[in-house]
Amino acid sequence: MSSFKWEEAAEMQWNKRAASWTKRSATMWDKGSRKDIIPFIQRYLEKDACLLDIGCGDGYGTYRLHEVGYRTIGMDISSEMISFAKQKATDNTVLFKQGNILDMEESEMTYDSVLAINVMEWTESPLLALQEVWRVLKSNGLFFVGILGPTAGPRVNSYPRLYGEKTICHTIMPWEFMQLAKENSFTYVDGFGVYKKGIIEADMSSCPYH
């Protein structure tokens, strides 16, 4: 039996999703689940700050962040995603590159901020990912993170693990990530919830695990 190579498997699976992802990324950022992310970032991160967008996908969000005044760099494990991102480039002010959050090429304390939306759930090791982010962040830098929670859709990509199969997706919960981050030198500043379509915040008030 051949050994499971997570990085190769992850790139292959995201390459297959790249075309469908780019068809809906603008809607997610402009009107969907990601529409509040940029305004939230603007509350805490000064303009002209250098921001690394990890798991940038087709780069739509990276461009939007550039448009509102940040020096952005997009990184994704998928070569196809990066190809889509570069095709959308209108100038050379936004850099896109293929890379893995677990093994970044950047020197220590390179970025003012790092953004990782729904990335920690797709890493081989959330702990190592956190340590890499800490390494490339400047002192007092900001790490903006999005984690799938209980109201998100079923994690069909990680379900096969229950049969002992290797997967590129796992089921880290927001509270688990926050605890892991706290235990590894990060300090929580602020956050907000995004609820699955059809779910409202009031529906969660009686749930002890949200």
Helices and strands as residue ranges (DSSP letters): H 6-30, H 37-44, E 50-54, H 60-67, E 71-76, H 79-87, E 95-98, E 111-117, G 120-122, H 126-136, E 137-146, G 159-163, H 174-182, G 201-204
